[in-house]
Each structure stands twice: as structure tokens, then as C-alpha cells.
Amino acid sequence: MVSTHVISTKHSYDFTIKTVVLMYTKVAYLYIQLINYN
């Protein structure tokens, strides 16, 4: 029970990190495109 909860928490944590990284990557890419356009 406890180990399962820990694994589940770690998985959601990794998923959150990946989501945040992906979001920042998209924002950074759009920002670079905007700068290059100007």
C-alpha cells in the first residue's frame, strides 16, 4: 500500500516535471520565433 502510493506519487511528479518542461520549451520556442521575426 505504502510502496504503491510512493510509486504513484513519483510517477505523477515525473509527469508534472515533463509537462512543465514541455510547456516552457514551447513558450521559449515561440519567444525565439517572435524575436527572429522582428
PyMOL Python script that loads the backbone (N, CA, C, O; Angstrom):
from pymol import cmd

cmd.read_pdbstr("""\
ATOM      1  N   MET A   1       0.843  -1.202   0.000  1.00  0.00           N
ATOM      2  CA  MET A   1       0.000   0.000   0.000  1.00  0.00           C
ATOM      3  C   MET A   1       0.878   1.252   0.000  1.00  0.00           C
ATOM      4  O   MET A   1       0.712   2.148  -0.828  1.00  0.00           O
ATOM      5  N   VAL A   2       1.800   1.290   0.934  1.00  0.00           N
ATOM      6  CA  VAL A   2       2.664   2.464   1.045  1.00  0.00           C
ATOM      7  C   VAL A   2       3.577   2.589  -0.170  1.00  0.00           C
ATOM      8  O   VAL A   2       3.707   3.665  -0.755  1.00  0.00           O
ATOM      9  N   SER A   3       4.212   1.466  -0.546  1.00  0.00           N
ATOM     10  CA  SER A   3       5.138   1.497  -1.682  1.00  0.00           C
ATOM     11  C   SER A   3       4.404   1.887  -2.964  1.00  0.00           C
ATOM     12  O   SER A   3       4.944   2.612  -3.800  1.00  0.00           O
ATOM     13  N   THR A   4       3.171   1.401  -3.114  1.00  0.00           N
ATOM     14  CA  THR A   4       2.370   1.719  -4.295  1.00  0.00           C
ATOM     15  C   THR A   4       2.083   3.216  -4.332  1.00  0.00           C
ATOM     16  O   THR A   4       2.134   3.845  -5.389  1.00  0.00           O
ATOM     17  N   HIS A   5       1.782   3.774  -3.163  1.00  0.00           N
ATOM     18  CA  HIS A   5       1.493   5.203  -3.084  1.00  0.00           C
ATOM     19  C   HIS A   5       2.734   6.013  -3.456  1.00  0.00           C
ATOM     20  O   HIS A   5       2.637   7.018  -4.161  1.00  0.00           O
ATOM     21  N   VAL A   6       3.884   5.577  -2.986  1.00  0.00           N
ATOM     22  CA  VAL A   6       5.135   6.278  -3.282  1.00  0.00           C
ATOM     23  C   VAL A   6       5.415   6.244  -4.780  1.00  0.00           C
ATOM     24  O   VAL A   6       5.765   7.260  -5.380  1.00  0.00           O
ATOM     25  N   ILE A   7       5.257   5.060  -5.378  1.00  0.00           N
ATOM     26  CA  ILE A   7       5.495   4.917  -6.813  1.00  0.00           C
ATOM     27  C   ILE A   7       4.534   5.806  -7.590  1.00  0.00           C
ATOM     28  O   ILE A   7       4.925   6.466  -8.553  1.00  0.00           O
ATOM     29  N   SER A   8       3.275   5.818  -7.163  1.00  0.00           N
ATOM     30  CA  SER A   8       2.263   6.627  -7.834  1.00  0.00           C
ATOM     31  C   SER A   8       2.611   8.103  -7.728  1.00  0.00           C
ATOM     32  O   SER A   8       2.472   8.852  -8.694  1.00  0.00           O
ATOM     33  N   THR A   9       3.062   8.516  -6.555  1.00  0.00           N
ATOM     34  CA  THR A   9       3.428   9.909  -6.341  1.00  0.00           C
ATOM     35  C   THR A   9       4.626  10.294  -7.202  1.00  0.00           C
ATOM     36  O   THR A   9       4.656  11.372  -7.795  1.00  0.00           O
ATOM     37  N   LYS A  10       5.606   9.407  -7.264  1.00  0.00           N
ATOM     38  CA  LYS A  10       6.787   9.671  -8.070  1.00  0.00           C
ATOM     39  C   LYS A  10       6.402   9.781  -9.542  1.00  0.00           C
ATOM     40  O   LYS A  10       6.915  10.641 -10.258  1.00  0.00           O
ATOM     41  N   HIS A  11       5.509   8.921  -9.987  1.00  0.00           N
ATOM     42  CA  HIS A  11       5.085   8.938 -11.391  1.00  0.00           C
ATOM     43  C   HIS A  11       4.409  10.260 -11.719  1.00  0.00           C
ATOM     44  O   HIS A  11       4.709  10.872 -12.744  1.00  0.00           O
ATOM     45  N   SER A  12       3.505  10.704 -10.864  1.00  0.00           N
ATOM     46  CA  SER A  12       2.797  11.961 -11.110  1.00  0.00           C
ATOM     47  C   SER A  12       3.772  13.131 -11.044  1.00  0.00           C
ATOM     48  O   SER A  12       3.616  14.123 -11.755  1.00  0.00           O
ATOM     49  N   TYR A  13       4.792  13.001 -10.171  1.00  0.00           N
ATOM     50  CA  TYR A  13       5.798  14.058 -10.050  1.00  0.00           C
ATOM     51  C   TYR A  13       6.598  14.152 -11.345  1.00  0.00           C
ATOM     52  O   TYR A  13       6.819  15.244 -11.869  1.00  0.00           O
ATOM     53  N   ASP A  14       7.032  12.995 -11.859  1.00  0.00           N
ATOM     54  CA  ASP A  14       7.783  12.974 -13.116  1.00  0.00           C
ATOM     55  C   ASP A  14       6.926  13.520 -14.249  1.00  0.00           C
ATOM     56  O   ASP A  14       7.411  14.256 -15.109  1.00  0.00           O
ATOM     57  N   PHE A  15       5.636  13.150 -14.242  1.00  0.00           N
ATOM     58  CA  PHE A  15       4.729  13.612 -15.288  1.00  0.00           C
ATOM     59  C   PHE A  15       4.581  15.121 -15.230  1.00  0.00           C
ATOM     60  O   PHE A  15       4.536  15.784 -16.266  1.00  0.00           O
ATOM     61  N   THR A  16       4.504  15.672 -14.013  1.00  0.00           N
ATOM     62  CA  THR A  16       4.366  17.119 -13.847  1.00  0.00           C
ATOM     63  C   THR A  16       5.617  17.831 -14.357  1.00  0.00           C
ATOM     64  O   THR A  16       5.524  18.849 -15.044  1.00  0.00           O
ATOM     65  N   ILE A  17       6.780  17.293 -14.017  1.00  0.00           N
ATOM     66  CA  ILE A  17       8.041  17.883 -14.464  1.00  0.00           C
ATOM     67  C   ILE A  17       8.108  17.896 -15.990  1.00  0.00           C
ATOM     68  O   ILE A  17       8.480  18.899 -16.598  1.00  0.00           O
ATOM     69  N   LYS A  18       7.740  16.758 -16.602  1.00  0.00           N
ATOM     70  CA  LYS A  18       7.780  16.675 -18.065  1.00  0.00           C
ATOM     71  C   LYS A  18       6.821  17.668 -18.692  1.00  0.00           C
ATOM     72  O   LYS A  18       7.130  18.285 -19.711  1.00  0.00           O
ATOM     73  N   THR A  19       5.647  17.822 -18.073  1.00  0.00           N
ATOM     74  CA  THR A  19       4.644  18.745 -18.605  1.00  0.00           C
ATOM     75  C   THR A  19       5.149  20.182 -18.523  1.00  0.00           C
ATOM     76  O   THR A  19       5.006  20.954 -19.471  1.00  0.00           O
ATOM     77  N   VAL A  20       5.738  20.533 -17.386  1.00  0.00           N
ATOM     78  CA  VAL A  20       6.262  21.886 -17.198  1.00  0.00           C
ATOM     79  C   VAL A  20       7.407  22.160 -18.172  1.00  0.00           C
ATOM     80  O   VAL A  20       7.475  23.229 -18.780  1.00  0.00           O
ATOM     81  N   VAL A  21       8.300  21.190 -18.313  1.00  0.00           N
ATOM     82  CA  VAL A  21       9.435  21.349 -19.233  1.00  0.00           C
ATOM     83  C   VAL A  21       8.932  21.525 -20.650  1.00  0.00           C
ATOM     84  O   VAL A  21       9.430  22.371 -21.393  1.00  0.00           O
ATOM     85  N   LEU A  22       7.936  20.721 -21.030  1.00  0.00           N
ATOM     86  CA  LEU A  22       7.388  20.801 -22.383  1.00  0.00           C
ATOM     87  C   LEU A  22       6.745  22.163 -22.612  1.00  0.00           C
ATOM     88  O   LEU A  22       6.891  22.758 -23.679  1.00  0.00           O
ATOM     89  N   MET A  23       6.030  22.649 -21.599  1.00  0.00           N
ATOM     90  CA  MET A  23       5.360  23.942 -21.707  1.00  0.00           C
ATOM     91  C   MET A  23       6.399  25.058 -21.870  1.00  0.00           C
ATOM     92  O   MET A  23       6.257  25.927 -22.730  1.00  0.00           O
ATOM     93  N   TYR A  24       7.442  25.023 -21.035  1.00  0.00           N
ATOM     94  CA  TYR A  24       8.474  26.056 -21.124  1.00  0.00           C
ATOM     95  C   TYR A  24       9.200  25.981 -22.468  1.00  0.00           C
ATOM     96  O   TYR A  24       9.589  27.007 -23.024  1.00  0.00           O
ATOM     97  N   THR A  25       9.381  24.767 -22.986  1.00  0.00           N
ATOM     98  CA  THR A  25      10.047  24.594 -24.270  1.00  0.00           C
ATOM     99  C   THR A  25       9.220  25.243 -25.375  1.00  0.00           C
ATOM    100  O   THR A  25       9.763  25.916 -26.252  1.00  0.00           O
ATOM    101  N   LYS A  26       7.909  25.040 -25.330  1.00  0.00           N
ATOM    102  CA  LYS A  26       7.027  25.631 -26.334  1.00  0.00           C
ATOM    103  C   LYS A  26       7.043  27.152 -26.240  1.00  0.00           C
ATOM    104  O   LYS A  26       7.108  27.841 -27.258  1.00  0.00           O
ATOM    105  N   VAL A  27       6.986  27.669 -25.027  1.00  0.00           N
ATOM    106  CA  VAL A  27       6.996  29.118 -24.821  1.00  0.00           C
ATOM    107  C   VAL A  27       8.315  29.715 -25.307  1.00  0.00           C
ATOM    108  O   VAL A  27       8.332  30.748 -25.976  1.00  0.00           O
ATOM    109  N   ALA A  28       9.416  29.053 -24.962  1.00  0.00           N
ATOM    110  CA  ALA A  28      10.729  29.535 -25.379  1.00  0.00           C
ATOM    111  C   ALA A  28      10.842  29.522 -26.898  1.00  0.00           C
ATOM    112  O   ALA A  28      11.395  30.447 -27.493  1.00  0.00           O
ATOM    113  N   TYR A  29      10.315  28.467 -27.525  1.00  0.00           N
ATOM    114  CA  TYR A  29      10.361  28.359 -28.987  1.00  0.00           C
ATOM    115  C   TYR A  29       9.570  29.492 -29.635  1.00  0.00           C
ATOM    116  O   TYR A  29      10.044  30.127 -30.577  1.00  0.00           O
ATOM    117  N   LEU A  30       8.368  29.742 -29.129  1.00  0.00           N
ATOM    118  CA  LEU A  30       7.546  30.826 -29.677  1.00  0.00           C
ATOM    119  C   LEU A  30       8.221  32.176 -29.472  1.00  0.00           C
ATOM    120  O   LEU A  30       8.167  33.052 -30.336  1.00  0.00           O
ATOM    121  N   TYR A  31       8.861  32.330 -28.305  1.00  0.00           N
ATOM    122  CA  TYR A  31       9.543  33.582 -27.994  1.00  0.00           C
ATOM    123  C   TYR A  31      10.703  33.813 -28.965  1.00  0.00           C
ATOM    124  O   TYR A  31      10.914  34.928 -29.442  1.00  0.00           O
ATOM    125  N   ILE A  32      11.454  32.734 -29.251  1.00  0.00           N
ATOM    126  CA  ILE A  32      12.574  32.834 -30.191  1.00  0.00           C
ATOM    127  C   ILE A  32      12.060  33.152 -31.593  1.00  0.00           C
ATOM    128  O   ILE A  32      12.655  33.956 -32.311  1.00  0.00           O
ATOM    129  N   GLN A  33      10.952  32.519 -31.979  1.00  0.00           N
ATOM    130  CA  GLN A  33      10.366  32.783 -33.286  1.00  0.00           C
ATOM    131  C   GLN A  33       9.963  34.255 -33.394  1.00  0.00           C
ATOM    132  O   GLN A  33      10.147  34.883 -34.437  1.00  0.00           O
ATOM    133  N   LEU A  34       9.415  34.791 -32.312  1.00  0.00           N
ATOM    134  CA  LEU A  34       8.974  36.187 -32.289  1.00  0.00           C
ATOM    135  C   LEU A  34      10.168  37.126 -32.447  1.00  0.00           C
ATOM    136  O   LEU A  34      10.098  38.106 -33.189  1.00  0.00           O
ATOM    137  N   ILE A  35      11.259  36.826 -31.751  1.00  0.00           N
ATOM    138  CA  ILE A  35      12.459  37.652 -31.843  1.00  0.00           C
ATOM    139  C   ILE A  35      13.040  37.583 -33.250  1.00  0.00           C
ATOM    140  O   ILE A  35      13.408  38.604 -33.830  1.00  0.00           O
ATOM    141  N   ASN A  36      13.120  36.364 -33.798  1.00  0.00           N
ATOM    142  CA  ASN A  36      13.673  36.195 -35.147  1.00  0.00           C
ATOM    143  C   ASN A  36      12.804  36.882 -36.186  1.00  0.00           C
ATOM    144  O   ASN A  36      13.313  37.382 -37.189  1.00  0.00           O
ATOM    145  N   TYR A  37      11.501  36.910 -35.956  1.00  0.00           N
ATOM    146  CA  TYR A  37      10.593  37.545 -36.900  1.00  0.00           C
ATOM    147  C   TYR A  37      10.836  39.046 -36.940  1.00  0.00           C
ATOM    148  O   TYR A  37      10.791  39.672 -38.000  1.00  0.00           O
ATOM    149  N   ASN A  38      11.094  39.612 -35.761  1.00  0.00           N
ATOM    150  CA  ASN A  38      11.367  41.030 -35.689  1.00  0.00           C
ATOM    151  C   ASN A  38      12.847  41.278 -36.004  1.00  0.00           C
ATOM    152  O   ASN A  38      13.296  42.424 -35.997  1.00  0.00           O
TER     153      ASN A  38
END
""", "prot")
cmd.dss("prot")
cmd.show_as("cartoon", "prot")
cmd.util.cbc("prot")
cmd.orient("prot")
